[in-house]
Amino acid sequence: MFEIADVPQNLPSSPGGPSLGPKSITRNVAKLTQTLFGTMLLSLAMRMYLPRLLGVDLLGRFYFAEAFPALFFTFLNFGIESYIRRTVPGRREHLVEAFWSILVFQAVGALVIAAILYGAYRGGGRDETLTFAIMLMGVYCAAATIHRNVIKQAFIALHYVDLTSRVDIMTKVAYVGGVCAAAFYTKNLALMAGAAALSEVLGLVWLLRAARREGFLVVRFDATLLRRILVSSAPFMAAMIFSDAYSNVDAAMVGGIAGDTELGYYGAATRLKGVFLLFLTIITNGLVPHMSETYFHAREKYATLINGFVRVTALGSLVLGAGLIVFADIATALLYGDAFASSARIVAVLSPTVPLTYVSILIYSHLTVVTSGKQIAIIQAVSIAMDACLNYVLIKHGLANWGPGGAGLGAALSTVLSQLLATTAMIFVSSHGASPFHRGTVFRLTALCTLPLIALFAKYDAISAAPLALRISAYVILVPSFTLVTGLMTRADFAKATAYVRLRLRK
């Protein structure tokens, strides 16, 4: 063991100390939501600006430069993010013991993956400019993994939400400002990728300095402890690899099979859907630390907590998914312009994945807390294999038969089917063993979230032809009515939400 500094006996307590009560959850969620809206506005501005400036083909190349290295740097996570969420809330002192060993291991891993990435892409004599952009995006992926999936998760597990929110805002400002400036002045992919990489490096450095100031960053490499961490994280590493690969394989296959233009249409659609998935950070960063703490320290309250989270997640995700499909063409036109009109139908096909993603991420987080992760890894492996096979068939079919954007439609349909399989499997697994889930209830909630969106897509042409005022009126009236009739939302829930909003407005 190599040791340069003494390890403190106890980790510094987080501001206000840990809490399992609703006030702590509400405060953290409220702060994360404020940050989310700030970063969302910046993301929307960039999503509106880049397509108009770069055009479909160049934007497709930029999306490829993002997606290709992301497939490789998926392996850098090593499942450590899940390990931190599982252990740090219940054993705070363990962070100091493990922090430096984890960082050193990931830094070495990043260098190895970068070398493999370079060899994999340049081995075929590819374009030098695009290669440079891909390597810079590799720096972005490496810094983002260490920054967001390790250091940030450690701070969030200790309820340093204010600090991580400030870093998120700073990083997003640097990313959007740098990428848009590079696109405006040069339209050079390498400079755009360099700006993206710099933004994540800044966030990484900021949190490293904060960790040193707070006493987390103690130079202490423990190979034995690191080995135990990696063994414990192995199932979650496999699950993370499959999950991250799943999120990037569609774009990679669309680009490889159908070319840059089709990838431009599909990339625009998935990024619009991504706006509606930004609230996933509320689950992973706002709820999971409380789930883990409750499971460790007040297990008798865990069942009530997690079942409440499931119903709230189902309710919110239905509202978001319905909005995505009803306003798909309008949102696409506002963000990307008329050149990306073919992306609108892809967005509509992807709308059921919004509630599926939210519900599955919550159940995934629950399984991370209460299981070893083996079931998650198996489910993710089967899901990505199914997605890849369906993509190969449906992308080619869509390209040949469904006109502009047809390849993206095929990939979107593949995503819906494979994600439905994965969510169903996780619900089934979560209804056994130490899990408090009631399988029938969660299946019902999931069906209530997804089936209406599938029905809406069947009427997509009629919806897109309807006037905006009619769409807004129908959305405002029918969606809340559906949630009340089906029990997704009760009158008591509505009264509590109204009272909370009034209280916040008075302040």
Protein Blocks (a to p, Z undefined) as FASTA:
>chain_A
ZZfbdcdfbdcddehiaafbfklmmmmmmmmmmmmmmmmmmmmmmmmmmmmmnommlmmm
mmmmmmmmmmmmmmmnnommmmmmmmmmmmmmlmmmmmmmmmmmmmmmmmmmmmmmmmmm
mmnopafklmmmmmmmmmmmmmmmmmmmmmmmmmmmnopaklmmmmmmmmmmmmmmmmmm
mmmmnopaklmmmmmmmmmmmmmmmmmmmmmmnopaccdddfklmmmmmmmmmmmmmmmm
mmmmmmmmmmmmmmmmnojklmmmmmmmmmmmmmmmmmmmmmmmmmmmmmmmmmmmmmml
mmmmmmmmmmmmmmmmmmmmmmmmmmmmmmmmmmnojmlmmmmmmmmmmmmmmmmmmmmm
mmmmmmmmmmnolmmmmmmmmmmmmmmmmmmmmmmmmmmmnoghklmmmmmmmmmmmmmm
mmmmmmmmmmgcjbfbdfklmmmmmmmmmmmmmmmmmmmmmmmmpcfklmmmmmmmmmmm
mmmmnomacfklmmmmmmmmmmmmmZZ
